[in-house]
Amino acid sequence: MRIVWLVEQCHVMQPGAAGVEVTLRRIRAFLIGICTFAFIAAVVSAYRQSLPAGPEADHVAVAATGGASAGSAAAMGADGAPLGKSTGAGGAAGGAQTSVGETPGAAGAVQAASDVVIPFPVAGEEAPAVGAGADRGIPGAGDEASGEAPGTREAMTSATTAGMAPVADEVTAGDAPGGGAVGAAAVVASGAASRDAQATVGTAPGSDEVTAGESPGGGGLTVYFLDVGQAESSLVVCDGEAMLIDGGNADDSSFIYAFLESHGIDHLRYMVATHAHEDHVGGLAGALNYATVDTVFFPMPIEEALVQTDTKAFNSFIKYLEEQKKAITIPKPGDVYALGGATIRILGPLNKYDDINDDCIVLRLVYGATSFLFTGDAMRDEETDIVDAGYELESTVLSVGHHGSDTSTSYVFLRSVMPRYAVISCGAGNQYGHPHEEVLSRLRDADVTVYRTDLQGTITATSDGVSVGMTTER
């Protein structure tokens, strides 16, 4: 057509210089058009040859190269909804593919390779099967690349690793909620991917190493700080197992008996007589009269204790032990025992002391991320030795030593424990003036919430392994 047009123009060409100039301009324009057309045809041909063979040639492709700027593409279905998308930045191509009927976020994969062509399903075509991208160098769902987290949600929801809570859906840092992984924000650690959702559940008996914020499961932990007047007694119940720490005065025997009966506790896994004073061992006769016991802890041989305190209350305690044919167990500092899902570590006494109050069993109970420290009548000498021994002392709840006497709860010891709550077992209007103002002042300085049996009656602490709740009788 262009040639015919050129011939026609020549027929009408005017003679002279002006006609020749017009003709030359038309010829030049024609040649420029031919060259432009040939260049476009060559570019199109080269582009077609660069496309992969097969169905992928018709797909929208995004290739990410090292240092390339971010790019994105989306194949649209017949209804206009995007069927897949890919976003790459910083030299890493990150993509998320969602086919019709597939839950968003179910097949996200992190791309670490360069020059990767990622096919996307188009309307009317079947989406690639999960993991089908592996043959193109794309880590698909179910495939695990070096240093990458598995891309399959099914594997995370169906399998529970020992010590790890099942994760319903993996979200990598920077992911949009419910969507696929965004390449620029996806975090791939060297050799392993970190997951904030992972948590160790519980701890093995015999170890008090726990991770904050974890729950050990089971039936939970309850500690009753019993109102036994100017004395002390605590009942610990964890996952159906019970431990009684001291029993108050001899006059409290019937109260201890009734409390165990009303709570359906006819068997004690452990009984702890922290030391031989009546205000701690006196009521244990009532407990032994009602409940059977597996192990009875006492800090020294009975014969040695009788030299220090040969009281009617202590002899009654021995009598009921003999009726159950139970011998005492003298625990050593550092010994660990299990109570349900909780662990008990013995911290003292570490030495022989001049005062029987310092010859006192001190123990720390750990349940999940919560902990309780029971100090009996331990005074400053024993507190100092325990701190110097380097034991883990930080605890959620502190049972304040020696009924709140200034002989105990020193600044050094309190700084090591750093409790959130403190419980003082003492009697209203007692002759010793417990708790002493010096101790209350130290607890206030440490920003500790204080509970007192003389003011609030029996105090109950409950733990789910994550946090502790406190309730009072009045």
C-alpha positions in Angstrom: 0.0 0.0 0.0 2.8 2.4 0.9 4.5 1.7 -2.6 1.3 2.4 -4.5 0.9 5.6 -2.6 4.4 6.6 -3.4 3.9 6.0 -7.2 0.7 8.0 -7.2 2.5 10.9 -5.5 5.2 10.7 -8.1 2.6 11.2 -10.9 1.3 14.3 -9.3 4.8 15.6 -8.5 5.3 19.2 -9.6 8.2 20.0 -11.8 11.0 22.1 -10.5 13.0 22.3 -7.2 10.0 22.6 -5.0 8.4 19.4 -6.3 11.6 17.5 -5.8 11.9 18.6 -2.2 8.4 17.5 -1.3 9.0 14.1 -2.9 12.2 13.6 -0.9 10.5 14.5 2.4 7.8 11.9 1.7 10.4 9.2 0.9 12.3 9.9 4.1 9.2 9.6 6.2 8.4 6.3 4.5 11.8 4.9 5.3 11.6 6.0 8.9 8.3 4.2 9.3 9.7 1.0 7.8 12.7 1.1 10.2 10.5 1.7 13.2 8.2 -1.2 12.3 11.2 -3.5 11.9 12.6 -2.5 15.3 9.3 -3.2 17.1 9.0 -6.5 15.4 12.5 -7.5 16.5 11.8 -6.5 20.1 8.6 -8.5 20.2 10.3 -11.5 18.7 13.1 -11.4 21.2 10.7 -11.1 24.1 8.7 -14.1 22.9 11.9 -16.2 22.7 12.8 -15.3 26.3 9.5 -16.7 27.7 9.5 -20.3 29.1 8.0 -22.9 27.0 4.6 -24.4 27.9 1.6 -22.9 29.7 3.8 -20.6 31.8 4.4 -18.4 28.7 0.8 -17.1 29.1 1.1 -16.3 32.7 2.1 -13.1 34.3 5.7 -13.4 35.6 7.8 -11.5 38.0 11.6 -12.0 38.1 13.5 -10.6 41.1 17.3 -10.0 40.7 19.8 -9.0 43.3 19.4 -5.3 44.1 16.3 -4.9 41.9 13.6 -2.6 43.0 10.3 -4.0 44.3 7.7 -5.2 41.8 4.3 -6.7 41.9 1.9 -8.4 39.6 -1.5 -9.9 39.9 -3.4 -12.3 37.6 -7.1 -11.4 37.6 -9.9 -13.9 37.4 -13.1 -13.5 35.4 -14.8 -11.7 38.4 -11.9 -9.3 38.8 -10.5 -10.8 41.9 -6.8 -11.3 42.1 -5.7 -14.9 42.0 -2.2 -14.4 43.1 0.4 -11.8 44.0 4.1 -11.4 44.4 6.1 -8.6 46.0 9.9 -8.6 46.0 12.3 -6.1 47.5 16.0 -5.9 48.5 17.0 -8.6 46.1 14.7 -11.2 47.7 11.5 -12.2 45.9 8.7 -12.8 48.4 5.4 -14.1 47.3 2.0 -15.4 48.3 -0.2 -17.4 46.1 -3.9 -17.8 46.7 -6.0 -19.9 44.4 -9.8 -19.8 44.2 -11.3 -21.5 47.2 -8.0 -21.5 49.1 -7.8 -20.0 52.6 -5.6 -16.8 52.4 -2.3 -17.3 54.0 -2.3 -21.1 53.6 0.5 -21.3 51.0 2.8 -18.4 51.6 6.5 -19.0 50.8 9.6 -17.0 51.3 11.8 -16.7 48.2 15.5 -16.4 48.7 16.6 -17.2 45.2 17.3 -14.6 42.4 15.9 -14.7 38.8 13.0 -16.9 39.7 9.9 -16.9 37.6 6.8 -17.4 39.6 3.7 -18.5 37.7 0.3 -17.4 38.8 -3.0 -19.1 38.0 -5.3 -17.4 35.6 -9.0 -17.7 35.2 -10.1 -21.1 34.1 -6.8 -22.8 35.0 -6.2 -25.1 37.9 -3.9 -23.7 40.5 -0.6 -25.5 41.1 -0.8 -28.2 43.8 0.7 -27.3 47.2 4.4 -27.8 47.0 4.3 -28.1 43.3 6.6 -25.2 42.9 9.6 -27.2 44.1 10.5 -28.3 40.7 11.0 -24.6 39.7 13.2 -23.8 42.7 10.4 -22.3 44.7 10.0 -23.6 48.3 6.4 -24.7 48.5 4.1 -25.7 51.3 5.5 -28.9 52.8 9.1 -28.1 51.6 11.7 -26.9 54.0 14.6 -24.9 52.7 17.8 -24.3 54.5 17.3 -21.6 57.1 13.6 -21.3 56.4 10.5 -22.1 58.5 8.3 -24.9 57.0 5.7 -23.3 54.8 2.9 -25.7 55.6 0.2 -24.7 58.1 -1.1 -28.3 58.3 2.2 -29.5 59.8 2.0 -26.9 62.5 -1.6 -27.6 63.4 -1.5 -31.4 63.5 1.9 -31.9 65.2 2.8 -30.9 68.8 6.5 -31.1 69.6 7.3 -32.1 73.2 7.7 -28.9 75.2 6.0 -26.8 72.4 2.5 -25.6 72.3 0.8 -26.4 69.0 0.8 -23.4 66.6 -2.5 -23.0 64.6 -1.0 -20.7 62.0 2.5 -19.3 61.5 2.9 -15.6 61.1 6.3 -14.3 60.1 7.4 -10.9 61.3 6.1 -8.4 58.9 3.3 -10.5 57.5 -0.1 -9.0 56.9 -2.8 -10.7 59.1 -4.2 -13.6 57.2 -2.2 -13.0 54.1 1.0 -14.3 52.5 4.5 -13.6 53.5 5.8 -10.2 52.2 9.4 -10.7 51.0 10.8 -7.5 52.3 9.5 -8.0 55.8 9.9 -11.7 56.1 12.6 -12.7 58.6 14.6 -15.8 57.9 17.2 -16.5 60.6 20.5 -18.1 59.7 19.9 -21.8 60.0 16.5 -21.5 61.7 13.4 -19.3 61.7 12.3 -17.7 65.0 8.7 -18.0 66.1 7.2 -15.9 68.8 4.3 -18.3 69.0 6.4 -21.1 70.4 6.3 -21.8 74.1 7.6 -24.5 76.3 4.8 -26.1 78.3 5.5 -27.0 81.9 8.7 -28.4 83.2 9.9 -31.9 84.0 9.7 -32.8 87.7 13.0 -32.3 89.4 13.7 -29.0 87.6 12.7 -25.5 88.5 13.8 -24.0 85.2 10.8 -22.4 83.6 10.0 -19.9 81.0 8.0 -16.8 81.9 4.4 -16.7 80.7 4.1 -20.5 80.4 1.4 -22.8 81.8 2.2 -26.3 83.0 -1.4 -27.4 82.4 -3.1 -29.8 84.9 -5.5 -28.8 87.6 -3.7 -25.7 88.8 -2.1 -24.8 92.1 -3.7 -23.5 95.3 -1.9 -22.4 98.4 -3.9 -21.8 101.6 -2.2 -19.7 104.2 -4.3 -20.8 107.2 -5.5 -18.5 109.9 -4.1 -20.2 112.9 -3.5 -17.2 115.1 0.0 -16.5 116.4 1.4 -19.5 114.5 1.8 -20.7 111.0 0.4 -23.4 108.7 0.1 -23.6 104.9 -1.6 -26.2 102.7 -0.5 -26.6 99.1 -2.6 -28.5 96.6 -1.3 -29.1 93.1 -2.9 -31.3 90.5 -4.6 -33.4 93.1 -1.5 -33.8 95.4 -1.2 -32.1 98.7 1.6 -30.9 101.0 1.1 -29.5 104.5 3.8 -27.1 105.8 3.5 -26.8 109.6 0.3 -27.1 111.5 0.0 -24.2 113.9 -0.4 -24.6 117.7 -1.6 -27.7 119.5 -5.0 -25.9 119.9 -5.2 -25.7 116.1 -5.2 -29.5 115.7 -9.0 -29.7 115.4 -9.0 -26.8 112.9 -6.4 -28.6 110.7 -8.4 -31.8 111.0 -11.6 -30.1 109.9 -10.0 -28.1 107.1 -8.5 -31.2 105.5 -11.8 -33.0 105.9 -13.8 -30.2 104.3 -11.5 -30.1 101.3 -11.5 -33.9 100.9 -7.8 -34.3 101.5 -7.3 -37.6 103.3 -3.8 -38.2 102.0 -0.7 -35.9 102.0 2.2 -36.4 99.6 4.4 -34.4 101.9 4.3 -33.0 105.4 6.9 -30.4 106.4 7.6 -29.6 110.0 9.9 -26.7 109.5 11.3 -26.8 113.1 10.3 -28.1 116.5 8.6 -25.0 118.0 5.0 -25.7 119.1 3.5 -22.9 117.0 4.6 -24.9 113.9 4.4 -28.6 114.8 1.5 -28.4 117.4 -1.4 -28.9 115.0 0.3 -31.6 112.9 -1.1 -34.2 115.2 -4.6 -33.3 114.0 -3.5 -33.7 110.4 -1.9 -37.1 111.1 -5.0 -38.2 112.9 -7.1 -37.6 109.8 -4.8 -38.1 106.8 -2.2 -40.6 105.8 1.2 -39.2 104.6 4.0 -40.4 102.3 7.0 -38.3 103.4 7.6 -36.2 106.5 10.4 -33.7 106.3 12.1 -32.4 109.5 15.5 -30.6 109.6 17.3 -32.8 112.2 17.2 -36.1 114.0 14.3 -36.5 116.5 16.7 -37.1 119.3 18.6 -33.9 118.6 15.3 -31.9 118.5 14.1 -33.4 121.8 17.2 -31.9 123.4 16.2 -28.5 122.2 12.5 -28.6 122.8 10.9 -31.5 124.7 7.3 -30.2 124.6 4.0 -32.0 124.8 3.1 -30.7 121.4 6.3 -32.1 119.8 5.9 -35.4 121.6 2.3 -35.6 120.3 3.6 -35.1 116.7 6.1 -38.0 117.2 3.4 -40.2 118.6 1.1 -39.9 115.5 4.1 -40.4 113.3 4.8 -43.7 115.0 1.2 -44.8 114.7 1.5 -44.4 110.9 4.9 -46.2 111.1 6.5 -43.2 109.5 10.1 -42.1 110.0 11.2 -38.5 109.3 13.2 -37.6 106.2 16.0 -35.0 106.7 16.3 -33.2 103.4 19.5 -31.7 102.1 19.8 -28.3 100.6 19.4 -28.5 96.9 17.2 -31.6 97.0 14.3 -31.4 94.5 10.9 -33.1 94.9 7.8 -33.1 92.7 4.2 -32.2 93.7 1.9 -32.7 90.8 3.2 -30.3 88.1 5.1 -28.2 90.6 8.7 -28.7 91.9 10.0 -28.1 95.4 13.6 -27.2 96.1 15.0 -27.4 99.6 17.2 -24.3 100.3 18.0 -24.6 104.0 19.1 -25.0 106.7 22.7 -24.9 105.4 24.5 -25.0 108.7 24.0 -25.7 112.5 22.8 -22.6 114.3 22.6 -21.4 117.9 19.0 -20.5 117.5 16.5 -23.2 116.7 14.6 -20.7 114.5 17.5 -20.7 112.1 17.5 -24.6 112.1 14.4 -24.2 109.9 13.5 -25.9 106.6 13.2 -23.2 103.9 11.8 -24.3 100.5 10.9 -22.8 97.2 8.0 -24.1 95.2 7.8 -23.4 91.4 4.7 -23.9 89.3 5.1 -22.8 85.7 6.2 -19.2 85.7 5.0 -18.6 89.3 6.8 -19.4 92.5 6.4 -19.4 96.3 9.0 -19.1 99.0 8.3 -20.6 102.4 10.7 -19.5 105.2 9.2 -20.7 108.4 11.0 -18.9 111.3 14.3 -18.5 109.5 16.2 -15.4 110.8 19.0 -13.3 109.3 21.8 -15.8 109.8 20.0 -18.5 107.7 18.7 -15.9 105.2 22.3 -14.7 104.6 23.6 -18.2 104.1 20.9 -19.0 101.6 21.6 -15.8 99.6 25.4 -16.5 99.7 24.7 -20.0 98.4 23.5 -18.6 95.2 20.1 -20.2 95.0 17.4 -18.8 92.7 15.2 -16.9 95.2 13.1 -14.6 93.2 9.5 -15.6 93.9 6.0 -14.4 93.2 4.8 -14.9 96.8 6.9 -14.7 100.0 5.7 -16.3 103.2 7.3 -13.8 105.5 9.7 -15.2 108.1 9.1 -15.5 111.8 5.5 -13.9 111.7 6.9 -10.6 110.5 9.5 -10.2 113.2 12.4 -7.8 112.6 14.7 -10.7 113.2 13.9 -11.8 109.6 13.2 -10.4 106.1 16.4 -8.4 105.9 17.0 -6.0 103.1 19.5 -8.2 101.5 17.2 -11.2 101.5 14.2 -9.2 100.3 16.2 -7.8 97.4 17.0 -11.3 96.4 13.4 -12.5 96.6 11.7 -9.5 95.0 8.2 -10.8 95.7 5.0 -9.3 94.3 3.0 -10.5 97.2 3.9 -11.2 100.9 1.9 -13.1 103.4 2.4 -12.6 107.2 0.9 -15.3 109.5 0.3 -13.8 112.9 -2.4 -13.4 115.6 -4.4 -10.3 116.2 -3.0 -8.3 119.2 -0.2 -10.8 119.8 2.2 -10.2 122.7 5.2 -9.9 120.3 3.9 -7.0 118.3 4.1 -8.9 115.1 4.4 -7.8 112.4 7.1 -5.3 113.3 6.9 -1.9 111.6 10.5 -2.3 110.4 9.5 -5.3 108.3 6.3 -3.6 107.0 8.5 -0.6 106.0 10.9 -2.8 104.1 8.1 -4.4 102.3 6.6 -1.1 101.4 9.9 0.1 100.1 10.1 -2.9 97.8 6.6 -2.2 96.5 5.2 -5.5 97.8 1.5 -6.1 98.3 1.1 -7.4 101.9 -1.6 -9.8 103.2 -2.0 -10.6 106.9 -3.9 -13.5 108.5 -4.6 -11.4 111.6 -6.5 -8.9 109.5 -7.8 -10.9 106.6 -8.2 -14.5 107.9 -7.2 -17.4 105.7 -5.5 -16.2 102.5 -5.8 -18.2 99.3 -3.3 -17.9 96.4 -4.2 -19.6 93.1 -1.9 -20.1 90.2 -2.5 -21.3 86.6 1.3 -21.3 86.0 1.2 -17.9 84.4 -0.1 -15.6 87.1 -1.2 -15.7 90.8 -4.5 -14.5 92.1 -5.0 -13.7 95.8 -8.3 -13.9 97.8 -9.0 -13.4 101.5 -11.5 -14.8 104.0 -12.4 -11.4 105.2 
